[in-house]
Amino acid sequence: MTAATAGRPPAKMQGLGFALLVVLIAINLRAFLTSTSPLLDEIRAETGLGFRGASMLTMLPMLAMGVMSLVGVSLGGRIGARAGVLCGLAAIAVACGGRLFAEDAAWLLVSAAVAGVGVGLVQALMPGVVKRGYPAHTGMAMGLYSAALMGGGGLGAIGAPWLAHASGDWHAGLAVWALPALFAAVIWACSRSDAAAAVDGADSEEPGNWRRCLRNPRAWMLACYFGLINGGYTSLVAWLPQFYAAKGWDAAHTGSMLTWMTGAQLVSALTVPVLARRHRDLRPWLIAMLLLQVAGFAALALGAPMAVTAVGVLGLGLGGAFALCMALALDHLRHPEQAGALAAFMQGVGFMVAALSPLVTGWMREHAGGFEAAWTYLGVVAVLLLPLTWRFDPRSYVGAVGGLFARADARAVRKNRMSLDL
């Protein structure tokens, strides 16, 4: 037991109902993002959006996610995790619903930013809620959360072109994702989650204030690592359908490749944390995920004929890496709010780093006339992350983040003693 939790009863382990609620929320965090790229040809034809503008449809929400992953922790501390997640889901629903009336590129870009704000707020609060709900099985629970998040991305990729074709209007393919966000918001508002209530009742002195991470080298290392390792995902979401569209594929088939990638991500995010659960050292698993990414990007860059295999390998590497990164941050600290704050800092800075990747790869495509240079660049980034991975020795966790929240812990102990004296 940490000092900050002394004098406070432990949170009750959550059951299947809460796990389903986590899945329902997570499904809404990527569908709005992946629904645009399969329809990019239609969107560009009607709005006049260029490649740089198209990259902004991914870059803007990722930047917003990063900012809100940081601001969301403080906001959640003021209004509570329950209200914070509800506000985030409402923002996603409003942004997606507004796309039904989008008449130009500016409207689409604003909606992308608003949805990113909502996603960032939810992502800032959910790791702490999940860790408190499943304190003994955090890695597996975060794997489920990550898999549902990626599964939502797959639904967006395959559902958007199908709905657009069925309705004869690309607006419908983008706007329909307001419905699951609204449904999740209603269920969350009506739920009675012990984990959310426990976070709402956490110490008002914010023992998990993410600003303390600004002076910690390990926090910055985790954030940059997370951002670079997810740059491949953001670039593929933005450009993979366009890569195959340039080869003459139609929107349904290009969207299916993105769906296949997210399906592989889902499988990896579910299975890898389970396989790694008995091993506190996550480095070998992270290295394996990076090697899969290197192999997948090399296959794309070299024009390997087995497109399904190459994209599937990439999905496995990206999905496992995301889930393991989340578990890696949470494993550094036992206190749920503090671990959640470290994860929020990692995501906040990391998403800002990852947001630059579609812009860089889009610039490469525009100047090179193809995506081969972009895939090569992403493969090189994965190679460079291999030696950095070895720095995350679990024996270094205490020394790396020890004392990060020491003053907050001391305040919590003093407050607990004062309450006992009274």
PAFI-824546 format. One record per residue: residue number from 1; x, y, z of N, C-alpha, C in turn; residue in one letter. Coordinates in steps of 0.02 Angstrom, whole numbers. Layout:
PAFI-824546
NUM/X/Y/Z/X/Y/Z/X/Y/Z/a $
...
END
This chain:
PAFI-824546
1/42/-60/0/0/0/0/43/62/0/m $
2/28/110/-43/66/172/-45/41/219/8/t $
3/82/270/22/63/318/73/-1/354/55/a $
4/-10/366/-9/-68/405/-30/-133/367/-22/a $
5/-129/302/-18/-190/262/-11/-202/240/60/t $
6/-156/257/106/-165/239/176/-227/272/204/a $
7/-265/234/243/-325/262/273/-384/264/227/g $
8/-377/237/167/-432/237/120/-445/165/99/r $
9/-507/141/101/-520/72/84/-503/57/12/p $
10/-479/-3/-2/-461/-20/-71/-522/-23/-115/p $
11/-511/-8/-179/-567/-10/-227/-590/-81/-238/a $
12/-654/-89/-249/-682/-155/-263/-665/-177/-333/k $
13/-645/-241/-339/-631/-268/-406/-694/-267/-448/m $
14/-687/-241/-508/-744/-236/-553/-757/-303/-588/q $
15/-818/-312/-612/-837/-374/-644/-845/-367/-719/g $
16/-882/-414/-749/-892/-416/-821/-928/-355/-846/l $
17/-977/-330/-808/-1016/-272/-830/-972/-211/-841/g $
18/-925/-200/-796/-880/-143/-804/-833/-153/-864/f $
19/-811/-215/-874/-768/-229/-932/-805/-214/-997/a $
20/-869/-232/-1001/-908/-218/-1060/-918/-143/-1069/l $
21/-924/-107/-1014/-931/-35/-1018/-867/-2/-1044/l $
22/-809/-28/-1021/-745/-3/-1046/-740/-15/-1121/v $
23/-761/-74/-1144/-759/-89/-1216/-805/-42/-1254/v $
24/-864/-30/-1228/-913/13/-1262/-885/84/-1270/l $
25/-851/108/-1219/-822/175/-1223/-764/177/-1272/i $
26/-720/127/-1267/-660/126/-1308/-674/121/-1382/a $
27/-728/87/-1401/-746/80/-1471/-754/147/-1506/i $
28/-772/198/-1467/-786/264/-1497/-724/308/-1505/n $
29/-666/284/-1485/-607/327/-1483/-566/328/-1547/l $
30/-583/287/-1597/-545/287/-1659/-589/285/-1722/r $
31/-653/269/-1715/-696/261/-1774/-699/325/-1814/a $
32/-704/383/-1780/-709/446/-1817/-645/460/-1857/f $
33/-589/433/-1833/-524/446/-1864/-514/403/-1927/l $
34/-532/339/-1921/-521/293/-1977/-575/296/-2030/t $
35/-631/330/-2015/-686/333/-2064/-671/380/-2121/s $
36/-624/427/-2113/-612/477/-2165/-568/452/-2222/t $
37/-515/414/-2205/-466/397/-2257/-494/353/-2313/s $
38/-539/304/-2301/-566/267/-2358/-610/310/-2404/p $
39/-635/366/-2379/-678/410/-2418/-641/473/-2442/l $
40/-575/472/-2437/-536/532/-2450/-542/556/-2522/l $
41/-547/510/-2569/-554/531/-2639/-618/571/-2649/d $
42/-674/546/-2621/-738/581/-2627/-736/648/-2590/e $
43/-705/648/-2530/-701/710/-2491/-658/762/-2527/i $
44/-602/740/-2555/-557/787/-2590/-591/814/-2654/r $
45/-628/771/-2688/-660/793/-2750/-713/846/-2736/a $
46/-748/841/-2680/-802/888/-2666/-779/950/-2629/e $
47/-726/943/-2588/-704/1000/-2547/-641/1033/-2574/t $
48/-606/1000/-2621/-544/1028/-2647/-485/1021/-2599/g $
49/-490/975/-2552/-438/964/-2502/-377/932/-2535/l $
50/-317/961/-2523/-255/933/-2549/-225/881/-2501/g $
51/-166/855/-2518/-135/805/-2476/-115/833/-2408/f $
52/-91/895/-2407/-73/925/-2342/-135/936/-2300/r $
53/-189/959/-2331/-252/967/-2294/-279/901/-2270/g $
54/-272/849/-2312/-296/783/-2292/-257/757/-2232/a $
55/-192/771/-2230/-152/749/-2172/-176/783/-2108/s $
56/-205/843/-2115/-230/879/-2056/-291/845/-2025/m $
57/-328/806/-2065/-385/769/-2037/-362/717/-1986/l $
58/-300/695/-1991/-271/651/-1941/-229/689/-1890/t $
59/-191/739/-1915/-146/776/-1872/-182/817/-1819/m $
60/-235/854/-1839/-271/897/-1792/-301/858/-1733/l $
61/-338/803/-1746/-365/766/-1688/-311/736/-1644/p $
62/-255/715/-1675/-202/687/-1634/-171/740/-1589/m $
63/-162/800/-1615/-137/855/-1574/-186/871/-1518/l $
64/-250/873/-1535/-301/886/-1485/-302/832/-1432/a $
65/-293/770/-1453/-290/714/-1404/-232/725/-1357/m $
66/-175/746/-1384/-116/757/-1342/-128/811/-1290/g $
67/-154/867/-1312/-166/922/-1266/-216/902/-1212/v $
68/-271/870/-1233/-323/851/-1185/-303/793/-1140/m $
69/-256/752/-1163/-231/699/-1119/-196/729/-1059/s $
70/-168/789/-1067/-136/824/-1011/-187/865/-972/l $
71/-225/907/-1007/-274/950/-974/-329/908/-941/v $
72/-344/851/-973/-400/809/-949/-389/783/-879/g $
73/-326/771/-859/-313/746/-791/-334/798/-739/v $
74/-314/861/-751/-333/915/-704/-408/927/-706/s $
75/-437/926/-766/-508/936/-773/-547/880/-738/l $
76/-524/818/-748/-556/762/-715/-551/767/-640/g $
77/-496/795/-614/-489/804/-543/-539/854/-515/g $
78/-562/900/-557/-609/951/-534/-682/929/-542/r $
79/-697/898/-599/-767/880/-610/-781/806/-599/i $
80/-728/766/-590/-736/694/-578/-730/653/-642/g $
81/-708/591/-634/-698/547/-691/-763/533/-727/a $
82/-818/525/-690/-882/510/-721/-903/566/-768/r $
83/-901/628/-742/-921/685/-783/-872/698/-839/a $
84/-807/686/-827/-757/697/-878/-766/652/-938/g $
85/-775/587/-925/-786/539/-979/-850/555/-1016/v $
86/-902/575/-979/-966/592/-1010/-958/652/-1058/l $
87/-921/703/-1036/-909/761/-1078/-869/742/-1141/c $
88/-821/698/-1132/-782/676/-1190/-824/639/-1241/g $
89/-866/594/-1219/-910/558/-1265/-959/605/-1299/l $
90/-983/654/-1262/-1030/703/-1291/-995/743/-1346/a $
91/-932/762/-1336/-895/799/-1386/-886/758/-1450/a $
92/-872/693/-1442/-865/649/-1500/-932/645/-1538/i $
93/-986/637/-1502/-1052/632/-1534/-1069/696/-1572/a $
94/-1057/754/-1542/-1072/818/-1574/-1029/827/-1637/v $
95/-965/811/-1631/-919/821/-1687/-938/776/-1746/a $
96/-952/712/-1732/-971/666/-1786/-1038/685/-1816/c $
97/-1087/701/-1773/-1152/721/-1799/-1149/783/-1842/g $
98/-1105/830/-1825/-1098/891/-1864/-1071/879/-1933/g $
99/-1036/823/-1943/-1008/808/-2009/-1063/793/-2061/r $
100/-1122/780/-2039/-1177/769/-2086/-1191/832/-2126/l $
101/-1174/889/-2098/-1188/953/-2131/-1124/988/-2156/f $
102/-1069/951/-2157/-1005/980/-2180/-1009/999/-2254/a $
103/-995/1061/-2269/-998/1086/-2338/-930/1101/-2367/e $
104/-879/1108/-2323/-813/1124/-2348/-760/1092/-2303/d $
105/-697/1101/-2323/-642/1071/-2286/-636/1098/-2215/a $
106/-649/1164/-2206/-643/1195/-2141/-689/1162/-2090/a $
107/-750/1147/-2111/-798/1114/-2066/-772/1045/-2044/w $
108/-744/1008/-2091/-717/942/-2075/-659/947/-2026/l $
109/-615/997/-2037/-557/1005/-1993/-578/1025/-1923/l $
110/-628/1068/-1917/-652/1088/-1851/-683/1028/-1815/v $
111/-722/989/-1851/-753/929/-1820/-700/879/-1799/s $
112/-647/873/-1838/-593/827/-1820/-560/850/-1755/a $
113/-549/916/-1748/-518/942/-1687/-563/932/-1626/a $
114/-628/945/-1634/-675/937/-1578/-678/864/-1556/v $
115/-681/819/-1604/-681/747/-1587/-617/728/-1551/a $
116/-560/756/-1574/-497/743/-1541/-496/766/-1469/g $
117/-527/823/-1456/-533/849/-1387/-571/799/-1344/v $
118/-627/774/-1370/-667/726/-1333/-630/662/-1319/g $
119/-595/636/-1371/-557/574/-1363/-501/584/-1312/v $
120/-466/641/-1317/-411/654/-1270/-435/656/-1198/g $
121/-493/685/-1186/-520/688/-1118/-535/618/-1092/l $
122/-566/577/-1133/-581/508/-1112/-516/469/-1100/v $
123/-468/475/-1146/-406/438/-1140/-364/460/-1079/q $
124/-372/522/-1058/-336/545/-999/-361/512/-935/a $
125/-425/496/-934/-456/472/-872/-463/396/-869/l $
126/-470/363/-925/-484/291/-924/-428/248/-896/m $
127/-363/262/-909/-312/219/-879/-315/216/-803/p $
128/-326/274/-770/-332/274/-698/-393/237/-674/g $
129/-449/245/-710/-510/209/-693/-501/134/-701/v $
130/-469/114/-756/-458/42/-768/-411/13/-717/v $
131/-356/49/-700/-308/23/-651/-342/14/-583/k $
132/-386/62/-564/-420/55/-500/-473/-1/-503/r $
133/-503/-11/-561/-553/-63/-567/-523/-133/-568/g $
134/-461/-139/-596/-428/-205/-601/-356/-198/-577/y $
135/-345/-185/-513/-277/-172/-488/-230/-231/-496/p $
136/-256/-292/-494/-212/-351/-499/-204/-376/-570/a $
137/-243/-348/-616/-240/-371/-686/-240/-311/-733/h $
138/-200/-262/-717/-200/-200/-756/-179/-212/-828/t $
139/-127/-252/-838/-103/-265/-906/-156/-296/-950/g $
140/-190/-346/-924/-242/-380/-963/-301/-333/-975/m $
141/-319/-293/-924/-375/-246/-932/-358/-192/-983/a $
142/-296/-167/-983/-276/-118/-1032/-272/-149/-1102/m $
143/-256/-214/-1104/-257/-248/-1169/-327/-251/-1198/g $
144/-376/-264/-1155/-446/-264/-1177/-467/-195/-1200/l $
145/-448/-144/-1161/-464/-74/-1179/-432/-56/-1246/y $
146/-368/-74/-1255/-332/-59/-1317/-363/-96/-1376/s $
147/-382/-159/-1365/-411/-198/-1419/-478/-169/-1441/a $
148/-519/-147/-1393/-583/-117/-1410/-573/-51/-1446/a $
149/-523/-13/-1425/-507/50/-1458/-490/38/-1532/l $
150/-448/-13/-1543/-428/-28/-1612/-485/-60/-1651/m $
151/-526/-100/-1617/-584/-128/-1650/-631/-74/-1675/g $
152/-638/-21/-1636/-678/36/-1659/-649/67/-1721/g $
153/-582/70/-1725/-550/94/-1785/-567/51/-1846/g $
154/-569/-14/-1835/-588/-59/-1890/-659/-50/-1913/g $
155/-704/-38/-1865/-774/-26/-1883/-780/38/-1925/l $
156/-742/89/-1906/-744/151/-1944/-719/142/-2015/g $
157/-666/103/-2022/-635/93/-2088/-680/54/-2136/a $
158/-713/3/-2110/-754/-39/-2154/-826/-12/-2158/i $
159/-850/20/-2104/-919/42/-2104/-930/106/-2143/g $
160/-881/152/-2142/-890/217/-2175/-901/210/-2250/a $
161/-858/174/-2288/-871/168/-2360/-935/130/-2376/p $
162/-952/80/-2335/-1013/42/-2347/-1075/86/-2338/w $
163/-1076/126/-2283/-1132/170/-2271/-1136/226/-2323/l $
164/-1077/251/-2342/-1076/303/-2393/-1105/277/-2459/a $
165/-1086/216/-2477/-1111/186/-2539/-1186/172/-2534/h $
166/-1208/147/-2476/-1279/131/-2468/-1323/193/-2469/a $
167/-1298/248/-2442/-1338/309/-2439/-1325/355/-2499/s $
168/-1271/342/-2535/-1253/385/-2591/-1223/451/-2570/g $
169/-1201/456/-2508/-1174/520/-2483/-1119/505/-2432/d $
170/-1059/531/-2444/-1003/518/-2399/-1014/549/-2330/w $
171/-1057/600/-2325/-1071/631/-2260/-1099/580/-2210/h $
172/-1141/535/-2235/-1171/485/-2190/-1119/438/-2162/a $
173/-1069/421/-2202/-1016/377/-2180/-974/406/-2124/g $
174/-972/473/-2119/-935/507/-2067/-979/522/-2006/l $
175/-1042/538/-2017/-1085/562/-1963/-1115/506/-1921/a $
176/-1119/446/-1948/-1154/392/-1913/-1120/374/-1846/v $
177/-1056/391/-1839/-1020/372/-1778/-1040/414/-1718/w $
178/-1085/462/-1729/-1114/498/-1672/-1159/452/-1631/a $
179/-1190/402/-1664/-1238/359/-1629/-1207/315/-1576/l $
180/-1152/277/-1591/-1123/237/-1537/-1093/280/-1481/p $
181/-1068/341/-1497/-1042/385/-1445/-1098/408/-1399/a $
182/-1156/424/-1428/-1213/445/-1388/-1238/388/-1345/l $
183/-1240/327/-1373/-1262/268/-1336/-1215/255/-1277/f $
184/-1149/259/-1289/-1100/248/-1236/-1107/301/-1181/a $
185/-1121/363/-1201/-1129/416/-1152/-1189/403/-1106/a $
186/-1244/379/-1135/-1304/365/-1095/-1290/308/-1047/v $
187/-1259/254/-1070/-1245/196/-1027/-1197/216/-971/i $
188/-1145/255/-988/-1097/277/-938/-1131/321/-885/w $
189/-1175/365/-907/-1209/410/-860/-1254/371/-812/a $
190/-1282/316/-837/-1328/276/-796/-1293/223/-754/c $
191/-1228/213/-765/-1192/160/-731/-1175/181/-660/s $
192/-1157/131/-620/-1135/143/-551/-1068/110/-542/r $
193/-1017/140/-572/-950/111/-571/-913/128/-507/s $
194/-893/77/-469/-853/89/-409/-786/120/-426/d $
195/-758/101/-484/-693/127/-503/-697/201/-519/a $
196/-748/222/-555/-756/293/-570/-771/332/-507/a $
197/-812/304/-464/-828/339/-402/-767/346/-358/a $
198/-724/295/-357/-663/298/-317/-616/352/-343/a $
199/-611/357/-409/-569/410/-438/-599/478/-423/v $
200/-666/484/-427/-698/547/-411/-685/568/-339/d $
201/-678/518/-295/-666/534/-225/-593/536/-207/g $
202/-549/538/-255/-478/538/-242/-457/604/-209/a $
203/-397/603/-183/-371/661/-147/-375/724/-188/d $
204/-406/776/-160/-414/839/-195/-348/875/-207/s $
205/-294/853/-174/-229/885/-183/-194/858/-245/e $
206/-229/816/-283/-203/790/-345/-135/755/-337/e $
207/-133/697/-300/-71/661/-292/-43/637/-359/p $
208/-85/638/-412/-61/617/-477/-57/674/-527/g $
209/-37/733/-505/-32/790/-549/22/777/-602/n $
210/2/778/-666/49/761/-720/105/812/-727/w $
211/96/873/-702/148/924/-709/213/904/-675/r $
212/209/860/-626/269/835/-594/313/795/-642/r $
213/281/769/-695/318/729/-744/364/772/-787/c $
214/352/838/-789/390/882/-833/465/881/-816/l $
215/482/867/-754/552/868/-733/581/798/-727/r $
216/544/748/-751/567/680/-743/590/651/-810/n $
217/653/632/-817/679/605/-881/642/542/-904/p $
218/623/499/-857/590/437/-877/522/452/-907/r $
219/486/501/-880/421/520/-907/429/544/-979/a $
220/479/585/-992/492/609/-1060/512/553/-1106/w $
221/551/505/-1080/572/448/-1121/512/407/-1141/m $
222/467/394/-1093/407/356/-1109/364/393/-1160/l $
223/358/459/-1152/315/498/-1197/342/498/-1268/a $
224/407/509/-1276/437/509/-1344/434/439/-1374/c $
225/445/389/-1334/442/319/-1357/372/303/-1382/y $
226/322/322/-1342/253/309/-1360/235/345/-1424/f $
227/256/408/-1430/240/447/-1490/272/418/-1553/g $
228/335/399/-1549/369/372/-1608/343/303/-1627/l $
229/327/263/-1577/305/195/-1591/234/195/-1621/i $
230/196/250/-1608/129/256/-1636/125/299/-1698/n $
231/182/328/-1718/183/367/-1779/166/326/-1840/g $
232/185/262/-1839/167/217/-1894/92/209/-1900/g $
233/58/204/-1843/-15/196/-1844/-49/258/-1874/y $
234/-30/317/-1850/-62/378/-1875/-50/388/-1949/t $
235/9/370/-1973/24/376/-2044/-16/326/-2086/s $
236/-22/266/-2061/-60/215/-2097/-134/231/-2099/l $
237/-161/258/-2044/-231/278/-2043/-243/332/-2096/v $
238/-195/378/-2102/-202/433/-2150/-192/411/-2222/a $
239/-144/365/-2234/-121/354/-2303/-127/283/-2330/w $
240/-139/234/-2289/-142/165/-2316/-196/157/-2369/l $
241/-258/182/-2358/-307/176/-2412/-286/213/-2476/p $
242/-254/271/-2467/-230/308/-2526/-175/271/-2562/q $
243/-133/236/-2525/-79/196/-2554/-108/144/-2603/f $
244/-161/111/-2582/-192/60/-2624/-239/90/-2676/y $
245/-267/149/-2660/-308/183/-2711/-266/203/-2771/a $
246/-203/221/-2759/-158/238/-2814/-142/177/-2858/a $
247/-154/118/-2832/-145/56/-2870/-208/35/-2907/k $
248/-261/77/-2902/-323/63/-2938/-377/30/-2897/g $
249/-368/23/-2831/-418/-8/-2789/-475/41/-2776/w $
250/-537/15/-2766/-593/58/-2750/-596/70/-2674/d $
251/-642/115/-2653/-646/136/-2582/-661/77/-2536/a $
252/-704/32/-2557/-722/-24/-2514/-662/-69/-2500/a $
253/-621/-81/-2552/-564/-125/-2544/-507/-90/-2506/h $
254/-497/-25/-2518/-446/10/-2480/-465/14/-2406/t $
255/-529/25/-2393/-553/25/-2324/-546/-43/-2291/g $
256/-554/-96/-2330/-548/-163/-2302/-476/-177/-2280/s $
257/-426/-147/-2313/-357/-156/-2292/-345/-123/-2225/m $
258/-375/-64/-2215/-368/-31/-2150/-405/-71/-2096/l $
259/-461/-100/-2115/-498/-143/-2068/-457/-205/-2051/t $
260/-425/-234/-2100/-383/-293/-2088/-326/-275/-2041/w $
261/-296/-216/-2051/-242/-194/-2007/-267/-186/-1935/m $
262/-325/-154/-1927/-350/-143/-1859/-374/-209/-1828/t $
263/-397/-256/-1870/-415/-322/-1844/-354/-357/-1816/g $
264/-298/-353/-1851/-236/-382/-1826/-213/-347/-1763/a $
265/-222/-281/-1761/-206/-243/-1701/-247/-268/-1641/q $
266/-311/-279/-1653/-356/-302/-1600/-332/-368/-1572/l $
267/-316/-415/-1616/-293/-481/-1594/-229/-474/-1553/v $
268/-182/-434/-1577/-119/-425/-1543/-128/-390/-1476/s $
269/-170/-338/-1474/-181/-302/-1411/-213/-346/-1358/a $
270/-253/-395/-1379/-284/-441/-1332/-237/-495/-1309/l $
271/-198/-523/-1355/-159/-583/-1339/-90/-567/-1309/t $
272/-57/-516/-1334/11/-502/-1312/14/-486/-1237/v $
273/-29/-442/-1210/-27/-430/-1138/-41/-493/-1097/p $
274/-84/-537/-1122/-98/-599/-1087/-36/-643/-1086/v $
275/-3/-649/-1143/58/-689/-1146/114/-660/-1103/l $
276/115/-593/-1097/169/-560/-1060/152/-551/-986/a $
277/93/-572/-964/70/-554/-896/114/-584/-842/r $
278/146/-641/-855/189/-672/-804/260/-645/-804/r $
279/273/-600/-850/341/-573/-857/338/-498/-844/h $
280/369/-476/-789/369/-405/-773/410/-366/-824/r $
281/459/-399/-853/502/-367/-903/467/-370/-971/d $
282/444/-312/-995/408/-309/-1058/453/-297/-1118/l $
283/517/-287/-1107/563/-269/-1161/565/-320/-1218/r $
284/572/-386/-1204/573/-433/-1260/510/-430/-1303/p $
285/453/-419/-1271/390/-415/-1308/386/-352/-1351/w $
286/409/-296/-1322/411/-234/-1361/457/-239/-1421/l $
287/514/-271/-1411/562/-279/-1466/531/-322/-1521/i $
288/495/-375/-1501/462/-417/-1551/410/-377/-1591/a $
289/373/-333/-1557/324/-292/-1592/357/-243/-1641/m $
290/415/-215/-1621/451/-170/-1665/478/-206/-1726/l $
291/502/-267/-1716/528/-306/-1773/472/-323/-1823/l $
292/412/-335/-1797/355/-346/-1842/341/-283/-1883/l $
293/346/-225/-1851/335/-163/-1887/389/-153/-1941/q $
294/450/-166/-1924/505/-159/-1973/491/-204/-2033/v $
295/471/-266/-2020/457/-313/-2075/399/-289/-2118/a $
296/346/-264/-2086/288/-241/-2123/302/-180/-2165/g $
297/337/-131/-2138/353/-71/-2177/402/-87/-2233/f $
298/447/-133/-2222/493/-154/-2275/455/-186/-2332/a $
299/405/-227/-2315/365/-259/-2368/326/-208/-2409/a $
300/299/-157/-2376/263/-105/-2413/311/-64/-2457/l $
301/369/-46/-2429/416/-6/-2466/444/-42/-2527/a $
302/452/-108/-2521/480/-147/-2576/427/-173/-2624/l $
303/364/-157/-2610/310/-179/-2654/298/-253/-2654/g $
304/305/-285/-2596/293/-357/-2590/222/-374/-2614/a $
305/214/-429/-2652/148/-444/-2681/95/-464/-2630/p $
306/116/-490/-2572/68/-513/-2522/45/-454/-2478/m $
307/0/-413/-2505/-22/-354/-2468/-56/-371/-2403/a $
308/-97/-423/-2403/-134/-442/-2342/-85/-463/-2287/v $
309/-34/-500/-2306/16/-522/-2256/54/-463/-2228/t $
310/76/-418/-2271/115/-360/-2248/74/-317/-2201/a $
311/13/-302/-2219/-30/-259/-2177/-48/-295/-2112/v $
312/-59/-360/-2115/-74/-398/-2055/-15/-398/-2006/g $
313/45/-406/-2032/105/-404/-1990/112/-336/-1957/v $
314/100/-283/-1995/102/-216/-1967/50/-207/-1911/l $
315/-10/-232/-1923/-62/-227/-1872/-43/-263/-1808/g $
316/-13/-322/-1814/8/-358/-1755/61/-319/-1716/l $
317/109/-290/-1752/161/-252/-1718/135/-188/-1686/g $
318/90/-153/-1720/63/-91/-1693/17/-102/-1634/l $
319/-27/-152/-1639/-74/-165/-1585/-40/-187/-1521/g $
320/6/-234/-1527/42/-258/-1468/84/-203/-1437/g $
321/115/-161/-1478/157/-107/-1452/116/-57/-1413/a $
322/56/-39/-1438/14/9/-1403/-7/-17/-1335/f $
323/-32/-79/-1332/-54/-107/-1269/3/-114/-1219/a $
324/62/-135/-1244/119/-143/-1200/144/-76/-1174/l $
325/142/-23/-1215/162/43/-1192/117/68/-1136/c $
326/52/56/-1141/7/77/-1089/22/39/-1024/m $
327/33/-27/-1030/50/-66/-971/117/-45/-942/a $
328/164/-28/-986/231/-7/-965/227/55/-921/l $
329/188/104/-941/181/166/-901/147/151/-834/a $
330/94/112/-836/56/97/-774/97/54/-726/l $
331/141/12/-752/182/-30/-709/235/9/-669/d $
332/250/69/-690/301/108/-656/279/130/-586/h $
333/213/137/-575/187/162/-511/128/120/-489/l $
334/121/109/-424/66/68/-399/3/110/-386/r $
335/12/171/-365/-44/214/-348/-84/228/-412/h $
336/-150/213/-413/-189/220/-475/-189/290/-505/p $
337/-199/342/-462/-200/410/-489/-131/430/-515/e $
338/-79/410/-480/-11/428/-502/7/391/-566/q $
339/-10/327/-569/3/289/-631/-38/318/-688/a $
340/-100/338/-673/-141/369/-725/-113/435/-749/g $
341/-83/474/-702/-53/537/-721/8/526/-766/a $
342/49/477/-749/107/461/-791/85/437/-860/l $
343/33/395/-862/6/372/-927/-23/430/-967/a $
344/-56/477/-932/-84/535/-966/-29/579/-995/a $
345/25/588/-957/81/628/-983/112/593/-1044/f $
346/121/527/-1039/148/489/-1095/104/496/-1157/m $
347/39/490/-1148/-7/497/-1204/-9/568/-1230/q $
348/-11/617/-1183/-17/687/-1204/40/709/-1249/g $
349/101/700/-1225/159/719/-1265/166/671/-1324/v $
350/152/607/-1311/161/556/-1364/115/567/-1423/g $
351/53/584/-1411/7/596/-1466/27/658/-1506/f $
352/56/708/-1473/81/766/-1510/138/746/-1556/m $
353/181/702/-1532/236/677/-1574/208/635/-1631/v $
354/161/591/-1616/131/547/-1667/93/587/-1719/a $
355/65/645/-1698/26/687/-1744/69/713/-1801/a $
356/134/720/-1790/178/747/-1842/192/696/-1897/l $
357/183/632/-1882/201/580/-1929/161/583/-1995/s $
358/94/591/-1993/58/597/-2057/79/656/-2099/p $
359/98/711/-2065/121/770/-2101/187/756/-2136/l $
360/233/723/-2100/299/707/-2129/291/658/-2187/v $
361/253/605/-2176/245/555/-2228/204/581/-2287/t $
362/155/626/-2274/119/657/-2329/163/703/-2370/g $
363/208/739/-2336/257/781/-2372/302/738/-2416/w $
364/324/681/-2389/366/635/-2428/330/610/-2489/m $
365/267/592/-2480/228/566/-2537/220/621/-2591/r $
366/207/683/-2568/196/737/-2615/258/752/-2656/e $
367/317/746/-2626/379/763/-2661/409/703/-2698/h $
368/396/643/-2672/425/584/-2704/378/553/-2756/a $
369/313/571/-2753/266/543/-2801/240/475/-2783/g $
370/259/450/-2724/236/385/-2701/250/378/-2627/g $
371/224/325/-2597/230/316/-2525/290/273/-2505/f $
372/329/249/-2552/384/204/-2534/434/237/-2487/e $
373/450/300/-2499/496/336/-2455/467/343/-2385/a $
374/402/354/-2381/369/361/-2315/372/296/-2276/a $
375/360/240/-2310/363/175/-2275/434/160/-2252/w $
376/483/179/-2293/553/169/-2274/569/209/-2211/t $
377/548/271/-2211/560/315/-2152/530/284/-2089/y $
378/469/260/-2092/437/231/-2033/472/167/-2010/l $
379/497/128/-2058/536/69/-2040/600/87/-2004/g $
380/634/140/-2027/696/162/-1995/682/186/-1924/v $
381/627/222/-1914/608/244/-1847/600/184/-1800/v $
382/567/132/-1824/558/72/-1783/625/40/-1765/a $
383/672/40/-1812/738/12/-1799/773/52/-1744/v $
384/768/119/-1748/802/162/-1699/772/155/-1629/l $
385/710/132/-1625/679/123/-1559/702/60/-1524/l $
386/733/14/-1560/755/-49/-1530/803/-39/-1472/l $
387/857/0/-1480/902/9/-1422/870/48/-1365/p $
388/825/95/-1381/792/133/-1328/748/87/-1286/l $
389/718/36/-1317/675/-11/-1281/711/-43/-1223/t $
390/775/-57/-1233/813/-93/-1181/825/-52/-1119/w $
391/809/13/-1122/817/56/-1063/762/45/-1012/r $
392/707/12/-1032/650/4/-987/656/-59/-945/f $
393/711/-65/-909/722/-121/-864/677/-112/-803/d $
394/635/-161/-786/591/-152/-728/627/-139/-663/p $
395/691/-160/-659/730/-146/-599/746/-71/-592/r $
396/735/-34/-647/749/37/-645/688/79/-629/s $
397/629/48/-623/568/86/-614/570/130/-551/y $
398/590/100/-495/590/137/-432/637/196/-435/v $
399/697/184/-460/745/238/-465/725/292/-515/g $
400/691/271/-568/673/318/-622/616/363/-602/a $
401/567/338/-564/509/379/-545/502/386/-470/v $
402/551/360/-432/548/366/-360/548/439/-339/g $
403/502/457/-295/498/525/-272/461/572/-319/g $
404/437/546/-375/402/588/-423/342/623/-392/l $
405/305/586/-350/247/613/-317/256/612/-241/f $
406/318/615/-218/332/606/-147/298/659/-104/a $
407/301/722/-126/270/775/-86/195/767/-82/r $
408/165/745/-138/92/734/-136/75/677/-90/a $
409/117/623/-90/106/567/-44/111/591/28/d $
410/161/633/43/169/658/111/109/699/133/a $
411/82/740/89/23/779/105/-36/733/120/r $
412/-43/680/78/-99/634/89/-94/600/157/a $
413/-32/581/176/-22/548/240/-40/595/297/v $
414/-19/659/292/-34/708/344/-110/718/350/r $
415/-144/722/292/-217/732/294/-252/672/325/k $
416/-227/611/310/-257/551/339/-248/551/415/n $
417/-188/571/438/-175/572/510/-219/624/545/r $
418/-227/682/513/-270/734/541/-342/710/547/m $
419/-366/675/494/-435/651/496/-444/598/551/s $
420/-392/557/563/-396/507/616/-396/540/685/l $
421/-355/593/692/-353/629/755/-420/660/772/d $
422/-453/687/720/-519/717/732/-571/663/750/l $
END
